[in-house]
Amino acid sequence: MGCVTTPAPSAPPGRATGTAPTVPDRRSALRAGAGLAGALTTGCCPGDAARPSRPARPSRAPDASAGSHPAAAPRALARQPAQIAHGPRDRPRVALTFHGQGDPALATSILGTAERAGVKITVLAVGTWLDEHPGVARRILDGGHELGNHTLRHLGINAMPEAEARAEIQGCAHRLRRLTGSIGTWFRPSRAPRATPLVERLARDAGYPHVLSYDVDSLDYTSPGAAAVTRKVIGEVRNGSVVSLHFGYADTRTAFPALLHELDRRGLAVVTTTELLS
């Protein structure tokens, strides 16, 4: 499902310096993050600057282009259906996908939490969001995450005439290419979990062989509270799940550390969508 967010007037995240981030012990980071989520839920000040007490260990510098172009996707993706809702059910891996829109400070916080926990996410960005916050595209890729297309204006694309729907897909693709050199691997329709046959064809024509749907909807865009977001996802997630989340909601940011902790506790590894399907 889609949603409308109103970006807050905060400064866009800057470009990464190119220095490899440090990632603490993964389980320690997840436990620490879950504790922070509990503190936020009970009214304490956000603690994005807090770090786990264990010393950080250096990680391999992420490849900013990894998974960001259709040519980089493994051959296994060619065997996937035109519309993908989940990955293989026989492997304990899940993909957390985020609709890229809203306050970039929330997006930066979520990206930082993921990186400290040693996990990678998939972001489907709205084109107008990239116009307003151009640095966020490179910030996502520099963190080793995956970046894709969620239309230009985040309107109901399935109900549009062909020319308008094509402009929505190609408009966002153009911005992604201008900012990153790539249109991204994945396209997700706006305001709908699945694309109509027309939109599916237009996405393919634009260079996206697959439409990325999902099998778990967090409903975070309804602002149900952080605990409800975590319960909804954990209650439905299973091997191979693709989870729909949104950057633009405080509940999502607050829930994210606890969500990562619960997934890790259940033995579910968080990977990019390309990794999930490869």
C-alpha beads as a LAMMPS data file, in Angstrom:
LAMMPS data file: protein, C-alpha beads

278 atoms
277 bonds

1 atom types
1 bond types

-500.0 500.0 xlo xhi
-500.0 500.0 ylo yhi
-500.0 500.0 zlo zhi

Masses

1 110.0

Atoms # bond

1 1 1 0.000 0.000 0.000
2 1 1 1.096 3.580 -0.485
3 1 1 0.774 6.673 1.598
4 1 1 1.339 10.393 1.498
5 1 1 3.969 11.947 3.719
6 1 1 4.836 15.586 4.237
7 1 1 8.605 16.051 4.319
8 1 1 9.845 18.077 7.267
9 1 1 12.137 21.027 6.511
10 1 1 15.248 19.344 7.817
11 1 1 18.552 19.421 6.027
12 1 1 19.241 16.615 3.559
13 1 1 21.795 14.017 4.489
14 1 1 25.189 14.736 3.048
15 1 1 27.406 12.564 0.935
16 1 1 29.376 9.887 2.613
17 1 1 33.051 10.577 3.053
18 1 1 34.050 7.236 1.593
19 1 1 35.495 5.991 4.891
20 1 1 34.403 2.460 5.707
21 1 1 31.885 2.440 8.578
22 1 1 32.539 0.505 11.741
23 1 1 30.043 -2.163 12.717
24 1 1 29.950 -3.518 16.289
25 1 1 29.159 -7.081 17.169
26 1 1 25.829 -7.690 15.443
27 1 1 23.899 -9.214 18.299
28 1 1 25.201 -6.600 20.726
29 1 1 24.072 -3.882 18.355
30 1 1 20.633 -5.421 17.987
31 1 1 20.206 -5.786 21.733
32 1 1 21.329 -2.227 22.300
33 1 1 18.997 -0.994 19.580
34 1 1 16.052 -2.867 21.026
35 1 1 16.741 -1.255 24.379
36 1 1 16.781 2.154 22.730
37 1 1 13.447 1.434 21.076
38 1 1 11.966 0.659 24.462
39 1 1 13.294 3.920 25.855
40 1 1 11.838 5.880 22.960
41 1 1 8.473 4.204 23.389
42 1 1 8.325 5.222 27.035
43 1 1 9.012 8.874 26.253
44 1 1 12.799 9.208 26.564
45 1 1 14.673 11.445 24.157
46 1 1 15.756 9.835 20.869
47 1 1 19.264 8.483 21.232
48 1 1 20.579 8.200 17.706
49 1 1 24.014 9.228 18.970
50 1 1 24.119 6.338 21.448
51 1 1 26.423 3.423 20.609
52 1 1 26.801 -0.061 22.091
53 1 1 29.484 -0.243 24.747
54 1 1 31.488 -2.960 23.013
55 1 1 34.330 -1.783 20.773
56 1 1 33.452 -1.468 17.137
57 1 1 35.128 -3.672 14.590
58 1 1 35.875 -2.478 11.079
59 1 1 33.755 -3.798 8.261
60 1 1 34.458 -4.090 4.578
61 1 1 33.683 -0.873 2.792
62 1 1 30.365 -1.238 0.961
63 1 1 30.267 -1.187 -2.799
64 1 1 28.093 1.802 -3.557
65 1 1 27.047 0.353 -6.884
66 1 1 26.297 -3.166 -5.713
67 1 1 22.839 -4.257 -6.702
68 1 1 21.992 -0.797 -8.021
69 1 1 21.767 -1.653 -11.716
70 1 1 19.832 -4.406 -13.510
71 1 1 23.061 -5.727 -15.029
72 1 1 24.414 -6.326 -11.509
73 1 1 21.528 -8.608 -10.573
74 1 1 22.402 -12.312 -10.596
75 1 1 21.172 -14.511 -13.386
76 1 1 18.809 -16.164 -10.919
77 1 1 16.620 -13.051 -11.111
78 1 1 15.878 -13.819 -14.746
79 1 1 13.924 -16.856 -13.565
80 1 1 11.738 -14.793 -11.250
81 1 1 8.138 -13.918 -12.183
82 1 1 7.293 -10.490 -13.565
83 1 1 5.826 -9.491 -10.183
84 1 1 7.633 -10.633 -7.058
85 1 1 6.005 -10.758 -3.619
86 1 1 8.500 -12.917 -1.730
87 1 1 11.668 -14.947 -2.033
88 1 1 12.436 -18.628 -1.453
89 1 1 10.656 -20.106 1.549
90 1 1 13.392 -22.630 2.304
91 1 1 16.010 -20.118 3.481
92 1 1 15.834 -18.045 6.698
93 1 1 16.249 -14.661 5.020
94 1 1 13.975 -11.636 4.642
95 1 1 14.112 -8.305 2.802
96 1 1 13.047 -5.092 4.510
97 1 1 11.911 -2.641 1.821
98 1 1 11.282 1.042 2.503
99 1 1 9.180 3.518 0.575
100 1 1 11.581 6.442 0.152
101 1 1 9.689 9.593 1.074
102 1 1 9.287 11.947 4.027
103 1 1 11.640 13.564 6.518
104 1 1 15.210 12.679 5.450
105 1 1 16.335 12.802 9.084
106 1 1 14.125 9.764 9.783
107 1 1 15.591 8.016 6.745
108 1 1 19.151 8.753 7.883
109 1 1 18.380 7.447 11.369
110 1 1 16.973 4.180 10.011
111 1 1 19.930 3.734 7.664
112 1 1 22.334 4.287 10.534
113 1 1 20.517 1.750 12.717
114 1 1 20.678 -0.825 9.924
115 1 1 24.380 -0.230 9.381
116 1 1 25.240 -0.495 13.069
117 1 1 23.387 -3.815 13.127
118 1 1 25.242 -5.019 10.035
119 1 1 22.157 -5.379 7.818
120 1 1 21.214 -3.955 4.415
121 1 1 17.816 -2.742 3.261
122 1 1 16.102 -1.956 -0.040
123 1 1 14.793 1.568 -0.640
124 1 1 12.225 2.405 -3.331
125 1 1 12.541 6.162 -3.728
126 1 1 9.952 8.687 -4.891
127 1 1 11.346 10.977 -7.595
128 1 1 10.154 14.245 -6.087
129 1 1 11.748 13.215 -2.788
130 1 1 15.046 12.823 -4.593
131 1 1 14.567 16.288 -6.107
132 1 1 14.107 17.794 -2.649
133 1 1 16.890 15.780 -0.990
134 1 1 19.377 14.768 -3.710
135 1 1 22.064 13.684 -1.262
136 1 1 19.934 10.879 0.121
137 1 1 20.374 8.677 -2.968
138 1 1 24.131 8.505 -2.592
139 1 1 23.770 8.154 1.183
140 1 1 21.691 5.005 0.646
141 1 1 24.154 3.448 -1.792
142 1 1 27.212 4.443 0.212
143 1 1 25.757 2.479 3.121
144 1 1 25.675 -0.667 0.957
145 1 1 21.893 -0.620 0.607
146 1 1 19.796 -1.104 -2.512
147 1 1 17.974 1.705 -4.300
148 1 1 15.043 1.527 -6.705
149 1 1 12.105 3.343 -8.285
150 1 1 8.796 4.168 -6.558
151 1 1 7.444 6.514 -9.276
152 1 1 7.923 10.229 -9.698
153 1 1 5.093 11.699 -7.595
154 1 1 3.695 8.738 -5.613
155 1 1 0.203 8.936 -7.109
156 1 1 -2.190 6.112 -8.003
157 1 1 -0.270 4.812 -10.993
158 1 1 -2.581 1.892 -11.789
159 1 1 -5.426 4.294 -12.571
160 1 1 -3.389 6.557 -14.856
161 1 1 -3.554 6.714 -18.650
162 1 1 -0.603 5.075 -20.378
163 1 1 1.331 8.252 -21.152
164 1 1 1.056 9.570 -17.598
165 1 1 2.009 6.232 -16.043
166 1 1 5.019 6.004 -18.347
167 1 1 6.113 9.493 -17.287
168 1 1 5.852 8.500 -13.615
169 1 1 8.162 5.519 -14.081
170 1 1 10.617 7.159 -16.444
171 1 1 10.688 10.400 -14.458
172 1 1 11.929 8.639 -11.338
173 1 1 14.307 6.474 -13.377
174 1 1 15.809 9.623 -14.909
175 1 1 16.456 11.114 -11.465
176 1 1 18.033 7.926 -10.198
177 1 1 20.336 7.748 -13.197
178 1 1 21.297 11.415 -12.865
179 1 1 22.108 11.063 -9.166
180 1 1 23.707 7.609 -9.145
181 1 1 24.443 6.570 -12.719
182 1 1 21.814 3.817 -12.580
183 1 1 18.027 3.468 -12.717
184 1 1 18.160 0.881 -9.918
185 1 1 17.184 -2.770 -10.050
186 1 1 13.637 -2.614 -8.711
187 1 1 10.398 -0.811 -9.481
188 1 1 7.448 -0.704 -7.073
189 1 1 4.109 0.827 -8.116
190 1 1 2.753 3.681 -6.017
191 1 1 -0.437 3.320 -3.979
192 1 1 -0.820 -0.347 -4.888
193 1 1 0.915 -3.575 -3.852
194 1 1 0.798 -4.933 -7.416
195 1 1 0.987 -3.393 -10.859
196 1 1 -1.635 -3.721 -13.572
197 1 1 -0.509 -5.460 -16.776
198 1 1 -0.106 -2.022 -18.375
199 1 1 2.132 -0.687 -15.600
200 1 1 4.066 -3.948 -15.568
201 1 1 4.759 -3.532 -19.298
202 1 1 5.725 0.131 -18.915
203 1 1 8.134 -0.750 -16.113
204 1 1 9.712 -3.442 -18.274
205 1 1 10.049 -0.971 -21.148
206 1 1 11.812 1.437 -18.763
207 1 1 14.385 -1.210 -17.828
208 1 1 12.803 -2.961 -14.828
209 1 1 12.237 -6.661 -15.632
210 1 1 10.406 -7.231 -12.346
211 1 1 7.841 -5.377 -10.257
212 1 1 8.618 -5.653 -6.554
213 1 1 5.591 -6.293 -4.371
214 1 1 5.578 -7.684 -0.800
215 1 1 3.881 -10.298 1.363
216 1 1 4.059 -8.446 4.711
217 1 1 2.550 -4.972 5.059
218 1 1 3.690 -3.310 8.282
219 1 1 0.861 -0.720 8.099
220 1 1 3.331 1.740 9.603
221 1 1 1.837 4.538 7.481
222 1 1 -1.273 4.382 9.687
223 1 1 0.896 5.510 12.657
224 1 1 -0.341 2.716 14.960
225 1 1 2.546 3.076 17.426
226 1 1 5.987 1.495 17.330
227 1 1 4.976 -1.629 19.259
228 1 1 2.114 -2.286 16.825
229 1 1 4.460 -1.987 13.840
230 1 1 6.806 -4.560 15.355
231 1 1 3.948 -6.931 16.270
232 1 1 2.434 -6.741 12.791
233 1 1 5.672 -7.605 11.047
234 1 1 6.832 -10.287 13.468
235 1 1 3.367 -11.871 13.471
236 1 1 3.422 -12.387 9.685
237 1 1 7.041 -12.610 8.593
238 1 1 8.542 -15.938 7.543
239 1 1 11.329 -17.319 5.393
240 1 1 11.595 -15.346 2.176
241 1 1 9.285 -12.494 3.182
242 1 1 9.464 -9.061 1.586
243 1 1 8.309 -6.508 4.170
244 1 1 6.839 -3.122 3.268
245 1 1 7.925 -0.228 5.517
246 1 1 8.152 3.560 5.140
247 1 1 10.881 6.074 5.907
248 1 1 8.548 8.967 6.648
249 1 1 7.044 7.895 9.992
250 1 1 8.421 8.267 13.485
251 1 1 6.789 4.992 14.580
252 1 1 8.896 3.137 12.011
253 1 1 12.121 4.708 13.194
254 1 1 11.256 3.921 16.814
255 1 1 10.231 0.331 16.030
256 1 1 13.193 -0.476 13.802
257 1 1 15.797 -1.511 16.435
258 1 1 13.312 -3.819 18.183
259 1 1 12.214 -5.232 14.830
260 1 1 15.800 -6.071 13.890
261 1 1 16.340 -7.648 17.296
262 1 1 13.240 -9.862 16.956
263 1 1 14.159 -10.968 13.442
264 1 1 17.649 -11.864 14.616
265 1 1 16.247 -13.715 17.629
266 1 1 14.143 -15.818 15.258
267 1 1 17.142 -16.580 13.084
268 1 1 15.958 -14.512 10.108
269 1 1 18.784 -12.692 8.328
270 1 1 17.965 -9.275 6.838
271 1 1 19.347 -8.953 3.299
272 1 1 18.740 -6.816 0.225
273 1 1 16.023 -7.931 -2.174
274 1 1 18.611 -8.975 -4.744
275 1 1 20.359 -11.133 -2.142
276 1 1 17.023 -12.609 -1.058
277 1 1 16.248 -13.752 -4.585
278 1 1 19.728 -14.869 -5.637

Bonds

1 1 1 2
2 1 2 3
3 1 3 4
4 1 4 5
5 1 5 6
6 1 6 7
7 1 7 8
8 1 8 9
9 1 9 10
10 1 10 11
11 1 11 12
12 1 12 13
13 1 13 14
14 1 14 15
15 1 15 16
16 1 16 17
17 1 17 18
18 1 18 19
19 1 19 20
20 1 20 21
21 1 21 22
22 1 22 23
23 1 23 24
24 1 24 25
25 1 25 26
26 1 26 27
27 1 27 28
28 1 28 29
29 1 29 30
30 1 30 31
31 1 31 32
32 1 32 33
33 1 33 34
34 1 34 35
35 1 35 36
36 1 36 37
37 1 37 38
38 1 38 39
39 1 39 40
40 1 40 41
41 1 41 42
42 1 42 43
43 1 43 44
44 1 44 45
45 1 45 46
46 1 46 47
47 1 47 48
48 1 48 49
49 1 49 50
50 1 50 51
51 1 51 52
52 1 52 53
53 1 53 54
54 1 54 55
55 1 55 56
56 1 56 57
57 1 57 58
58 1 58 59
59 1 59 60
60 1 60 61
61 1 61 62
62 1 62 63
63 1 63 64
64 1 64 65
65 1 65 66
66 1 66 67
67 1 67 68
68 1 68 69
69 1 69 70
70 1 70 71
71 1 71 72
72 1 72 73
73 1 73 74
74 1 74 75
75 1 75 76
76 1 76 77
77 1 77 78
78 1 78 79
79 1 79 80
80 1 80 81
81 1 81 82
82 1 82 83
83 1 83 84
84 1 84 85
85 1 85 86
86 1 86 87
87 1 87 88
88 1 88 89
89 1 89 90
90 1 90 91
91 1 91 92
92 1 92 93
93 1 93 94
94 1 94 95
95 1 95 96
96 1 96 97
97 1 97 98
98 1 98 99
99 1 99 100
100 1 100 101
101 1 101 102
102 1 102 103
103 1 103 104
104 1 104 105
105 1 105 106
106 1 106 107
107 1 107 108
108 1 108 109
109 1 109 110
110 1 110 111
111 1 111 112
112 1 112 113
113 1 113 114
114 1 114 115
115 1 115 116
116 1 116 117
117 1 117 118
118 1 118 119
119 1 119 120
120 1 120 121
121 1 121 122
122 1 122 123
123 1 123 124
124 1 124 125
125 1 125 126
126 1 126 127
127 1 127 128
128 1 128 129
129 1 129 130
130 1 130 131
131 1 131 132
132 1 132 133
133 1 133 134
134 1 134 135
135 1 135 136
136 1 136 137
137 1 137 138
138 1 138 139
139 1 139 140
140 1 140 141
141 1 141 142
142 1 142 143
143 1 143 144
144 1 144 145
145 1 145 146
146 1 146 147
147 1 147 148
148 1 148 149
149 1 149 150
150 1 150 151
151 1 151 152
152 1 152 153
153 1 153 154
154 1 154 155
155 1 155 156
156 1 156 157
157 1 157 158
158 1 158 159
159 1 159 160
160 1 160 161
161 1 161 162
162 1 162 163
163 1 163 164
164 1 164 165
165 1 165 166
166 1 166 167
167 1 167 168
168 1 168 169
169 1 169 170
170 1 170 171
171 1 171 172
172 1 172 173
173 1 173 174
174 1 174 175
175 1 175 176
176 1 176 177
177 1 177 178
178 1 178 179
179 1 179 180
180 1 180 181
181 1 181 182
182 1 182 183
183 1 183 184
184 1 184 185
185 1 185 186
186 1 186 187
187 1 187 188
188 1 188 189
189 1 189 190
190 1 190 191
191 1 191 192
192 1 192 193
193 1 193 194
194 1 194 195
195 1 195 196
196 1 196 197
197 1 197 198
198 1 198 199
199 1 199 200
200 1 200 201
201 1 201 202
202 1 202 203
203 1 203 204
204 1 204 205
205 1 205 206
206 1 206 207
207 1 207 208
208 1 208 209
209 1 209 210
210 1 210 211
211 1 211 212
212 1 212 213
213 1 213 214
214 1 214 215
215 1 215 216
216 1 216 217
217 1 217 218
218 1 218 219
219 1 219 220
220 1 220 221
221 1 221 222
222 1 222 223
223 1 223 224
224 1 224 225
225 1 225 226
226 1 226 227
227 1 227 228
228 1 228 229
229 1 229 230
230 1 230 231
231 1 231 232
232 1 232 233
233 1 233 234
234 1 234 235
235 1 235 236
236 1 236 237
237 1 237 238
238 1 238 239
239 1 239 240
240 1 240 241
241 1 241 242
242 1 242 243
243 1 243 244
244 1 244 245
245 1 245 246
246 1 246 247
247 1 247 248
248 1 248 249
249 1 249 250
250 1 250 251
251 1 251 252
252 1 252 253
253 1 253 254
254 1 254 255
255 1 255 256
256 1 256 257
257 1 257 258
258 1 258 259
259 1 259 260
260 1 260 261
261 1 261 262
262 1 262 263
263 1 263 264
264 1 264 265
265 1 265 266
266 1 266 267
267 1 267 268
268 1 268 269
269 1 269 270
270 1 270 271
271 1 271 272
272 1 272 273
273 1 273 274
274 1 274 275
275 1 275 276
276 1 276 277
277 1 277 278
